[in-house]
Amino acid sequence: MDQKTLEYMAERVDKAREIQAKIKELKHFIEFSEGKSNISLSDNGGRGFTIEKRQFEQLASRARGSILKEIHEEIKQLEQELAEL
């Protein structure tokens, strides 16, 4: 096996690890969000706002559902990308 092949394989392994880490993080988010009902958005400075279920029940529920749906889609996409490696 030559150096170029080893470098190519190493790049693929690094990419696979990166994808696996993203999948793990997203799955952790799903687990963490169970039982939670509020949706919060914040910037890097920690400033933001929260959509509280007690104040906006339907909006909070739809927002949470939409976020979880998109996370599941992202996981599927990442798993496909990983399989193609």
C-alpha positions as CSV (number, residue, x, y, z in Angstrom):
1,M,0.0,0.0,0.0
2,D,1.5,3.3,-1.0
3,Q,1.4,6.7,0.9
4,K,-1.3,8.1,-1.3
5,T,-3.6,5.2,-0.5
6,L,-2.9,5.5,3.2
7,E,-3.7,9.2,3.1
8,Y,-7.0,8.6,1.3
9,M,-8.0,5.9,3.8
10,A,-7.1,8.1,6.7
11,E,-9.3,10.9,5.3
12,R,-12.2,8.6,5.0
13,V,-11.7,7.3,8.5
14,D,-11.6,10.9,9.8
15,K,-14.7,11.8,7.9
16,A,-16.5,8.7,9.2
17,R,-15.6,9.6,12.8
18,E,-16.8,13.1,12.2
19,I,-20.1,11.8,10.9
20,Q,-20.5,9.4,13.8
21,A,-19.9,12.2,16.3
22,K,-22.6,14.3,14.7
23,I,-25.1,11.4,14.8
24,K,-24.3,10.7,18.4
25,E,-24.8,14.4,19.3
26,L,-28.1,14.6,17.5
27,K,-29.3,11.3,19.1
28,H,-28.3,12.8,22.5
29,F,-30.4,15.9,21.7
30,I,-33.4,13.7,21.0
31,E,-33.0,11.8,24.3
32,F,-32.4,15.1,26.2
33,S,-35.5,16.7,24.7
34,E,-37.9,13.9,25.9
35,G,-40.3,15.4,28.4
36,K,-39.3,18.9,27.5
37,S,-42.0,21.3,26.2
38,N,-40.3,24.7,25.8
39,I,-38.3,25.7,22.8
40,S,-35.4,28.1,23.3
41,L,-33.2,30.0,20.8
42,S,-30.1,31.8,21.7
43,D,-27.1,33.4,20.2
44,N,-23.4,32.8,21.0
45,G,-23.7,35.4,23.8
46,G,-26.4,33.4,25.5
47,R,-29.1,36.0,24.7
48,G,-32.3,34.6,23.3
49,F,-35.9,33.8,23.9
50,T,-38.1,30.9,24.9
51,I,-41.4,29.7,23.5
52,E,-43.1,28.4,26.6
53,K,-45.7,25.7,26.3
54,R,-47.8,27.2,29.1
55,Q,-48.1,30.4,27.1
56,F,-48.1,29.1,23.5
57,E,-49.1,25.5,23.8
58,Q,-49.7,24.8,20.1
59,L,-46.7,26.8,18.8
60,A,-44.3,25.1,21.3
61,S,-45.6,21.7,20.4
62,R,-45.3,22.3,16.6
63,A,-41.9,23.9,17.0
64,R,-40.6,20.9,19.0
65,G,-42.2,18.5,16.5
66,S,-40.6,20.3,13.6
67,I,-37.2,20.4,15.2
68,L,-37.3,16.7,16.0
69,K,-38.5,15.8,12.5
70,E,-35.6,17.8,11.0
71,I,-33.1,16.1,13.4
72,H,-34.3,12.7,12.3
73,E,-33.9,13.7,8.7
74,E,-30.4,14.9,9.3
75,I,-29.5,11.6,11.1
76,K,-30.8,9.7,8.0
77,Q,-28.7,11.8,5.7
78,L,-25.6,11.4,7.8
79,E,-26.2,7.6,8.1
80,Q,-26.5,7.5,4.3
81,E,-23.3,9.5,3.9
82,L,-21.5,7.2,6.3
83,A,-22.7,4.1,4.4
84,E,-21.4,5.6,1.2
85,L,-17.9,6.0,2.7
